[in-house]
């Protein structure tokens, strides 16, 4: 469903230790929609998904992402199930890094969102910089 004011895009993520890969996906997403919403997952969702808490607390991650000029709105993402967020926000397209493309998680995301008319668009993953790599450098563990 396209909003009266155009295509609404959604970028979910942890956005832990904000880096160039995060900036790249937000900037690229901005060019593909009229309104861009970024969803910052809660610490609890992140622990369930990755088995560890973020380095940067949720409130600070919200503030950093919300401070990006390319983002129209920042919200708390409360679920790994993006249909939950679609029901709340009504976005038309969801943007992810292409490290998800062709994976079980990516296929499920495409199937679930496709069933409600949402496209999933992938952007190149920034291999040389990731929150996981930064975490490993900082803590000496993954």
C-alpha positions as CSV (number, residue, x, y, z in Angstrom):
1,X,0.0,0.0,0.0
2,X,1.6,3.2,-1.1
3,X,1.0,6.1,1.2
4,X,-0.7,9.3,-0.1
5,X,2.6,11.1,0.2
6,X,4.5,8.4,-1.8
7,X,6.6,5.3,-1.1
8,X,7.4,4.6,2.5
9,X,10.6,2.7,3.2
10,X,11.8,0.9,6.3
11,X,15.3,0.0,7.4
12,X,15.4,-2.2,10.5
13,X,18.6,-2.8,12.4
14,X,20.5,-2.8,15.6
15,X,22.7,0.1,14.5
16,X,25.1,-0.8,17.3
17,X,28.4,1.2,17.1
18,X,27.1,3.2,14.1
19,X,29.5,3.0,11.2
20,X,29.8,3.5,7.5
21,X,27.8,0.4,6.6
22,X,24.9,1.8,8.5
23,X,25.2,5.2,6.9
24,X,25.5,3.5,3.4
25,X,22.2,1.6,3.8
26,X,20.3,4.6,5.1
27,X,21.6,6.9,2.3
28,X,20.8,4.3,-0.4
29,X,17.4,3.6,1.1
30,X,16.6,7.3,1.1
31,X,17.0,7.4,-2.7
32,X,14.5,4.6,-3.2
33,X,11.5,6.1,-1.2
34,X,9.7,9.3,-0.5
35,X,9.7,8.8,3.3
36,X,12.3,6.8,5.2
37,X,11.6,5.2,8.6
38,X,14.5,3.5,10.5
39,X,13.7,0.9,13.1
40,X,16.2,0.5,15.9
41,X,15.7,-2.9,17.6
42,X,15.5,-3.1,21.3
43,X,18.3,-4.5,23.4
44,X,16.0,-7.5,24.2
45,X,15.3,-8.3,20.6
46,X,19.0,-8.0,19.8
47,X,19.9,-10.5,22.7
48,X,17.3,-13.0,21.4
49,X,18.5,-12.6,17.8
50,X,22.3,-12.5,18.4
51,X,22.7,-14.0,21.8
52,X,24.4,-10.9,23.2
53,X,23.5,-7.3,24.2
54,X,24.6,-4.3,22.1
55,X,27.6,-2.2,23.1
56,X,25.6,1.0,22.7
57,X,22.3,1.3,24.7
58,X,19.0,1.5,22.8
59,X,18.2,5.1,23.7
60,X,21.6,6.2,22.4
61,X,21.2,4.1,19.2
62,X,17.8,5.8,18.6
63,X,19.3,9.2,19.1
64,X,22.2,8.5,16.6
65,X,20.0,7.1,13.9
66,X,17.4,9.8,14.5
67,X,20.1,12.4,14.0
68,X,20.7,11.3,10.4
69,X,19.4,13.8,7.9
70,X,18.4,11.1,5.5
71,X,15.9,9.5,8.0
72,X,12.4,11.0,8.3
73,X,11.4,9.1,11.4
74,X,13.1,6.7,13.9
75,X,11.1,4.1,15.8
76,X,11.7,1.4,18.3
77,X,11.6,-2.0,16.5
78,X,10.0,-4.5,19.0
79,X,10.2,-7.7,17.0
80,X,12.3,-9.9,14.8
81,X,9.1,-10.5,12.8
82,X,8.9,-7.5,10.4
83,X,5.3,-8.1,9.7
84,X,4.7,-6.9,13.2
85,X,6.4,-3.6,12.3
86,X,4.6,-3.4,8.9
87,X,1.2,-3.6,10.7
88,X,2.3,-0.6,12.9
89,X,3.9,1.5,10.2
90,X,2.5,0.5,6.8
91,X,5.7,0.7,4.8
92,X,5.9,-0.3,1.1
93,X,9.5,-1.5,0.9
94,X,12.0,-2.9,3.5
95,X,15.7,-2.4,2.9
96,X,18.4,-4.9,4.1
97,X,22.0,-5.7,3.5
98,X,22.6,-8.3,0.8
99,X,24.2,-10.6,3.3
100,X,20.6,-11.6,3.9
101,X,19.8,-12.4,0.3
102,X,19.4,-16.1,-0.5
103,X,19.6,-17.0,3.2
104,X,16.9,-18.8,5.2
105,X,16.2,-15.6,7.1
106,X,16.1,-13.5,3.9
107,X,13.8,-16.0,2.1
108,X,11.4,-16.0,5.1
109,X,11.5,-12.2,5.2
110,X,10.7,-11.9,1.5
111,X,7.9,-14.5,1.7
112,X,6.3,-13.0,4.8
113,X,6.4,-9.4,3.6
114,X,5.5,-10.4,0.0
115,X,2.3,-11.9,1.4
116,X,1.3,-8.4,2.6
117,X,2.5,-6.6,-0.6
118,X,5.9,-5.3,0.7
119,X,9.0,-5.5,-1.4
120,X,12.4,-6.4,0.1
121,X,15.3,-4.5,-1.5
122,X,18.9,-5.5,-0.8
123,X,21.9,-3.2,-0.8
124,X,25.6,-4.2,-0.9
125,X,26.8,-5.2,2.6
126,X,29.8,-3.3,3.8
127,X,32.2,-6.2,4.3
128,X,35.2,-4.3,5.6
129,X,33.3,-2.6,8.5
130,X,30.6,-4.3,10.6
131,X,29.4,-4.0,14.2
132,X,30.5,-7.6,14.7
133,X,34.1,-6.8,13.5
134,X,34.2,-3.7,15.7
135,X,32.9,-5.7,18.7
136,X,35.7,-8.2,18.2
137,X,38.3,-5.5,18.0
138,X,37.0,-3.8,21.2
139,X,36.3,-6.8,23.3
140,X,38.7,-9.4,21.8
141,X,35.7,-11.7,21.2
142,X,32.8,-12.1,18.7
